[in-house]
């Protein structure tokens, strides 16, 4: 059952009501308070310019445990050679705009709309959204961004302008930042090859809502 949200009421239906594809609700707004309420309950927005705001809570959830990330021999060699330099929150604006602009196979347009960029930039200024940047010299060649809630990094998007740049960002996120879980949201073969796996929503929510955890960033 898909619920229609009232933009004047800051509330969501319980995620257990989500459809088989994860769709839970429609409408509402992208205010910081609503986004934080959503992420704190395992819900996230995913829509495009020609649709209303759509809210998802997939069950099972596709996640990556940082300790289980798979690093291929070629990727390990790339890291050893210091092919890239990597930073955190050096240029959030450039990362989210690059994720929005990058051409993706079998995808027309982008779901990272101007309103989404504005909303997540607000979360960044509040300390909830973060970016990992991958550089070659002074050139930004890859990266990712997401929302950090209680030790769970909810990945929103990543991009690469050169081979292996987004992989380097994900490996850095998993190995260099003390996270309990990386929420990949939906399955992709790429994320599965790096160690992604399914987790029941109830188990995911139990990790997400554990009150005894200190933010790493």
Secondary structure, DSSP 8 states (H G I E B T S, - for coil): --EEE-TTS-----GGG--TTSEEEEE----HHHHHHHHHTT-EE---TTS--EEE--SSEEEE-GGG----HHHHHHHHTT--EEEESS-HHHHHHHHHHS--TT--S-S--HHHHHHHHHHHHHTSEEEEEEEETTEEEEEEEEEEETTEEEEEEEEESSTTHHHHHHHHHHHHS--SEEEEES--HHHHHTT-EEE-HHHHHHHHT-SS-----
